[in-house]
Amino acid sequence: MEVKEFVIRYHRPDVFKIIPFGDQHLGTKHCYEDGIIKKVKEIQNDPFAYWIDMGDSCECITPSDKRWDGGVIADWLHPDNIATDQVNHYCELFSPIKDKCIGKLAGNHEQSIKKYNFDNVQKNICDRLGITDLGYSCFIRFIFKRGSEHHTYTGMFTHGSGAAITAGSKMQRLQRLMDNFDADIVAQGHTHDLLTYTKPYLKLADNNNIKQRVKVGAMTGCWFRTYTQGISASYGEQKNYSPVMLGCPTFQITPDKDILSVQG
């Protein structure tokens, strides 16, 4: 598990966005690449937006994998050059916002191709773009500074695991994750669902006043279509998984007013 401090300078009216942007699965025709390009431009054009890659950025499925289907590989991908082509394509798409990247998590797809094919897609992307390798999970301390004032928030981000299918079981997993870690912001990828949760709690302030605060959490969505017309069924369709909402959530922080929220 990794730890990183991320310092942001702010002015009083500023509202910042922390966007957990993962499970893109670049390399398959089931990937909603047009949506990814649109989201990249949105982040690029927003001076208050920062992002974290939640892992499974590339499909990283090779012919030796039981999920391999040569009929659904992306048109730009060569089956004899899978890792390199996917690294190159990811870097081409995300280079416009590399300077706004807080860091990149590895997902199970990156871990799998590293273990069985000896291709370190995670390291190669981070080295190419000059972004922080956050491992599989991490704490991030967000420090907002204005003159001598500062506001600090702790985030816990993980690619995650599990095969939960129903919304209730995924929400339960998110809530359990929020209970297990001392963090204001908690985010997990992997499930391909986009769910958010706000948990109020009471805190005793230094002046002995009781103050209500919130923890915010999210399952961070995906850009992989479970069902795509006109091509071979995805492994999700073959298991009759539910369709999912494509996209990612946004955590909003207003440091001057100490407001924290999450939108799906």
N, C-alpha and C positions, 0 to 999 in steps of 0.2 A: 504494500500500500504506500502510495506516494503522498507528499505534502508540498504545497506551493503557496506562497504569499503573492497576492495580486493587488497592486496599489493603483487606485484611480483618483485623479484630481477632479474635484467637482465645484460647481457654483450652486447657490441656494435653490434655484428652480429645477435643477437637473433631475431627470428620471432615467435611470439606467436599465438596460435590458441584458440579462444573462440568458443565452439561448442554448439549451442542450440539443445538439444537432447531430443525430447519429442514425445507425441502422439504414444507411443509404443503399448498401448492397450493389455498388457499381460493378458492372460486368455481366449482368443478366438483363434480358429483355423485360423482365418483370419489374425492373427498377424504374421509378417515376423520375427520370432524369430532367425533364422539363421543369418539374416542380423544384428540384434541387437548384437548378440554374436561377430560377426566380428568387428562391430564398437567399442564395448567395448575393444577388444584386440588392436585395432588401437590406441585408446586413451591411453590405459595402456602403450603401447610401445613408445609413443611419449613424450619426456621430456618437450616439449613446449606446450602441449595440456591441456586445462581445459574445463569443460563442465557444462552446466546448464540444469537441467531437466525442460522441458516446460509444464509438466502436462499431464493429461490423460495417466499416466504411466500404469495403470491397467484398465481393461475393467469395472470392478465394476458394472456389470449389474446382477441383481438378478431376481429370478422368478416372483417377483411382478412388474417388469419393462415391459412395452409393447414391448420393443426390445428383450426380453429374448427368446433364442432359445437353448434348451438343447442339440441339435444336433451339435452345433458349439463350445461348451466349450472345452477348452484345455484338453488333456488327463491327465495332472497332477492335474487338478482342481476338487475338490469334490463339488457338488452343495449345500451341507449342511455346507460348510466351506469356502465360497467364499472369504470373505475379508482376512481372515488369510492366506489362501493358496496363494493368490495373493501377499500379503505383503512378505511372505516367499520367493516366487519365484523371485520377484523383487530384494530383498536383496541378494539372492544367485547370480543372474546374475551381479549385479552392485557393489558388495562388492570389486572386484579388483580395481575399480577406485573411490572408495568413497573419498579417500584423494585428488583427483583431481577435486572434485565436488565443484563448487562455491555455489550451493544451489539448492533447488527444489521448483518449482511452483506447486500449486494445479490447476487441471483442472476441468471442469464441471462434469466429471465422478467421481472424488474424492469428489466433493461437493455434488453430488446427493446421493451417498451411505451414506455419513455422515448425510444428512438431513432426508432421509427416512428410513435408516436401523441402524442409530446410530453407525456406524463403521467409525472411524477416520483413514482411510488408509494413508492419508498424514502425520499426526503426527506420526503414528506408523513406517512408513518408515524412516522419518527423525530421530526419536529417535533411531531406530535400527542401522542405519548407521552413526549416529553422524554428519549429514549434516544440513545446515541451511534451515529452513522453510521460504521460500520467499513469502508466501501468494499467492494471485492470480496474483498480479503484483508487480513490484519492480523497484527501481533505484539501480544500482550498480556503485560505483565509483572505476574504475580500476586505481591503482597507481603503475607505474613502476619506480623502484628506482635503481640507479647505483651511489654509493658514495653519493655525495651531490646533484646530479642531480635527477630530477624526471619528469615524463610525466604522465598526468592525462587524462583519457577518461571516459565519462559518458555513461552508458548503461541503456536502459529502456526495460524491458522484461515482457511480459504478456502472459497468456494462450490465452486470447482473447475470442471473441464471434462472432456471426453472422452466417448467412446461405447463404453467397454469393456462387454462383455456377460458374460463368464464370471467366476466368483468369483476364479479365479487371476489374471486380468488386472487385476481391480480391486484385489486385494491387492498385486500388483506395483506398481501406480500409487501406492498408499498407502505402501509401503516406499520407493519412490523419493522421494516427497515428504518422508518422514522423514529420508532421507539428505541432502536438499538444503537443509534449514533447521536452524539451531542452536536447537532448541527441545526442551523436555521433553515437551510435549503438542502433537500435530499432529492436525488434524481437517479433513476435506473432505466437503462435501455433493455434490449433483448426481447421483451415480450411482444413487441410490435404494436402495442396498444398505446393510446394517448389518453392518460387519466391524470387528473390533478386532485390534490387534497390539501386543505388548509386546516391546521390543528391549533386552536387557541389554548393557551396555558397561562397560569398566573406565576408571577415572579415577584420576589421581595426586593425592591430597589434599595440603593445605598442609603437613601433618606428615610427608610422604613415605610415607605408607601408601597402598597400592593399595586402592581402594574400588570395589565394583560398584554401578552405578546403572542406571536404566532410562529409556528413552523410551517413551511410550505414544501410540498413534495410533488413529484410527477413521475409517471411512466412516460418515457420521452418519445413515443411514436416511432414511425419508420417511413421509408420511401420505397417499400417493396409491396407491390400489388399481390395479394393472395390469389386473386382471380384476374386473369388477363385474357381477353378474347382473341382468338385467332392464332395462339401459339400453344405449345405443350403445357400441360398443367404444372404449376409450381409444386414443390414438395408440401407447401401449406394446403393447396387445393386437394392434393391426394390424401391428406389427413382430415379433410373437411373442416379446416379451421375457419373461424368466422372472418368475414371481411373486416378490415381495420381502417381507421381514419388516417390518411396519409398526412404527414407534416410533423411538427414539433411544437412543444409548449414554449412559453416565455416567462421567466421570472423577472419581476420588476422591483427595483429598489430605488426609493427616494430617500437618500441618506440624510438630508437636512431635517426631514420630518420623521425619520425612522419608520418608514412605511415599507412593508414587504408584502408582495402578492404574487400569485401565479395565474396565468391564463392558458387555456388549452388551445 
